[in-house]
Amino acid sequence: MLSRRMLAAALLLLGGAGAFAAELVGVRGSDTRFTTTMECTAAGKPAKLVLTGVALRQKFLFNVYAIGSYVREGAGVRSAEELAAADCPKCLHLVMERTLEGRDMAEAFQAAIRANYPEPAFTDEVNTLVQMMQSQTASKGDHIYLTHVPDVGLHCRLIGKTEFLIKNPQFSRAVWDIYLGKNNLGEGIKKGLVSRL
């Protein structure tokens, strides 16, 4: 675990309330709505993130979570590949539509990462992510932020429950490829997350 000082220096402070505009974008099949902009601070510098798209993760016809994708305004990304590879502040905001035990969520994320990055790629990072997810239950209505911090790593935050930093900036690409990579969770999700580019 990182010291509080290291974590505070590295993470993007995303509370979901730092929106610049009141405009909201709905997710088809869900009541969840995402703001079109989000305010954050990276390494002490303010940044504005813009919504690149939204989607709904379903399994066996049940809603699991709604997801909004954000990237730094002016990043110039125009495709799913460019968004996944972008080395600038960016965030995946998940809103749980049902309760998931930590073990189930950890297994799902591990399998999705391994679909594009077989072992031994990112062994330590995947193990850290799995261990931390297993220790928490993601309840319906919970908000999860997965944030790429350039030159630092992946900041993971389950609001009100836990947060941790995986110190490998390259690992963020593996997480974005869950949704945007060759072996993603579905073309509908991929298209939705880049629908505003």
C-alpha positions in Angstrom: 0.0 0.0 0.0 1.2 3.5 -0.7 1.7 6.1 1.9 -1.1 8.7 2.1 1.3 11.4 0.9 2.3 9.4 -2.2 -1.3 8.6 -3.0 -2.3 12.2 -2.5 0.4 13.4 -4.8 -0.3 10.9 -7.5 -4.1 10.5 -7.8 -6.6 12.4 -9.7 -9.2 13.8 -7.4 -12.4 12.8 -9.0 -15.5 13.1 -7.0 -18.0 13.1 -9.7 -19.3 16.5 -8.5 -16.7 18.5 -10.3 -18.7 19.0 -13.4 -18.4 22.2 -15.4 -21.7 21.8 -17.1 -25.1 20.6 -16.1 -25.7 18.6 -19.3 -26.3 15.0 -18.7 -26.1 12.0 -21.1 -28.3 9.0 -20.5 -27.4 5.3 -21.1 -29.8 3.3 -23.2 -31.4 0.6 -21.0 -30.5 2.3 -17.8 -31.6 5.2 -15.6 -27.9 6.3 -15.1 -26.8 9.6 -16.5 -23.3 10.9 -16.9 -22.1 14.5 -16.9 -20.5 15.7 -20.2 -17.5 17.1 -18.4 -15.6 16.3 -15.2 -13.0 18.3 -13.3 -9.8 16.8 -12.0 -6.4 17.6 -10.7 -3.3 15.6 -11.8 0.0 16.2 -10.2 -1.3 19.5 -8.8 -2.5 20.7 -12.2 -6.2 21.3 -13.0 -7.6 19.4 -16.0 -11.0 19.2 -17.6 -12.1 15.8 -18.8 -14.8 15.4 -21.5 -17.2 12.5 -22.0 -16.2 10.3 -25.0 -19.3 8.0 -24.7 -21.4 5.8 -22.5 -22.4 2.2 -22.5 -24.1 -0.5 -20.4 -22.5 -3.8 -19.3 -25.0 -6.6 -19.2 -24.6 -10.3 -18.4 -27.4 -12.9 -19.0 -29.7 -10.0 -19.9 -29.2 -8.4 -16.5 -27.7 -4.9 -16.1 -24.3 -5.1 -14.3 -23.1 -1.5 -14.5 -23.3 1.7 -16.6 -20.0 3.1 -17.8 -18.9 6.6 -18.9 -15.5 7.2 -20.5 -13.7 10.5 -20.1 -10.5 12.0 -21.6 -8.7 15.3 -21.1 -10.2 18.0 -23.2 -8.2 18.7 -26.3 -6.5 15.3 -26.2 -7.2 14.9 -29.9 -8.3 11.2 -29.8 -10.5 10.1 -32.7 -10.8 6.4 -32.3 -11.1 3.5 -29.8 -7.4 2.7 -30.4 -6.3 6.2 -29.8 -8.4 6.5 -26.7 -7.0 3.3 -25.2 -3.5 4.4 -26.0 -3.8 8.0 -24.9 -1.2 8.9 -22.2 -3.1 11.8 -20.6 -5.6 12.1 -17.8 -8.6 9.8 -18.6 -11.2 8.0 -16.5 -13.7 5.2 -16.7 -16.6 5.9 -14.4 -18.7 2.8 -13.5 -22.1 3.0 -11.8 -23.2 -0.3 -10.4 -26.7 -1.4 -11.5 -26.6 -4.5 -9.2 -24.6 -5.7 -6.3 -21.5 -7.8 -7.0 -19.4 -9.6 -4.5 -15.8 -8.7 -4.6 -14.8 -12.2 -5.7 -17.1 -12.0 -8.7 -16.0 -8.6 -9.8 -12.3 -9.5 -9.4 -12.7 -12.7 -11.5 -14.6 -10.7 -14.2 -11.9 -8.1 -14.4 -9.1 -10.7 -14.4 -10.7 -12.7 -17.2 -11.3 -9.5 -19.3 -7.7 -8.4 -18.9 -6.3 -11.8 -19.7 -8.4 -11.9 -22.9 -6.0 -9.4 -24.4 -2.9 -9.9 -22.1 -2.2 -13.5 -21.3 0.0 -14.4 -18.4 2.7 -13.5 -17.5 1.9 -10.0 -18.7 1.1 -7.6 -15.8 1.2 -10.4 -13.2 1.8 -8.2 -10.2 -0.7 -5.5 -11.4 -3.5 -8.0 -12.0 -2.8 -9.7 -8.6 -3.0 -6.3 -6.9 -6.3 -5.5 -8.6 -7.8 -8.9 -7.8 -6.8 -8.8 -4.2 -8.2 -5.3 -3.7 -11.4 -6.0 -5.5 -11.9 -9.3 -3.6 -11.9 -7.3 -0.3 -14.9 -5.2 -1.3 -18.5 -5.6 -2.3 -19.7 -3.3 -5.0 -23.3 -2.5 -4.1 -26.0 -1.3 -6.4 -25.6 2.5 -6.8 -21.9 2.5 -6.0 -19.5 4.6 -8.1 -16.2 3.3 -9.2 -13.5 5.4 -10.9 -10.6 3.9 -12.8 -8.3 6.8 -13.7 -5.1 6.8 -15.7 -2.5 9.1 -14.1 0.3 9.8 -16.7 3.8 8.7 -15.5 2.3 7.3 -12.3 -0.2 4.5 -12.9 -3.8 3.5 -12.5 -5.8 5.0 -9.6 -8.8 2.9 -8.6 -11.5 4.3 -6.3 -14.7 2.8 -5.0 -16.4 5.8 -3.5 -16.8 5.6 0.3 -15.1 2.2 0.5 -11.5 1.9 -0.8 -9.0 3.4 -3.2 -5.6 2.3 -4.3 -2.9 3.0 -6.9 -1.3 0.5 -9.2 2.1 2.0 -10.0 2.5 1.1 -13.7 1.2 3.5 -16.3 1.3 0.8 -19.0 -1.3 -1.2 -17.0 -3.9 1.4 -17.7 -3.9 0.3 -21.4 -4.8 -3.2 -20.3 -7.8 -1.9 -18.4 -9.0 0.3 -21.3 -8.6 -2.6 -23.6 -11.3 -4.5 -21.6 -13.7 -2.2 -23.4 -11.8 -0.9 -26.4 -9.3 -3.7 -27.3 -9.4 -6.5 -29.8 -11.0 -8.9 -27.4 -13.4 -6.5 -25.7 -16.6 -7.0 -23.7 -18.7 -6.4 -26.8 -18.8 -4.2 -29.9 -21.9 -2.3 -28.5 -19.9 -1.2 -25.5 -16.9 -0.3 -27.6 -19.0 1.8 -30.0 -20.9 3.5 -27.1 -17.7 4.5 -25.3 -16.4 6.4 -28.4 -19.8 7.6 -29.7 -19.0 11.3 -28.8 -15.5 11.4 -30.3 
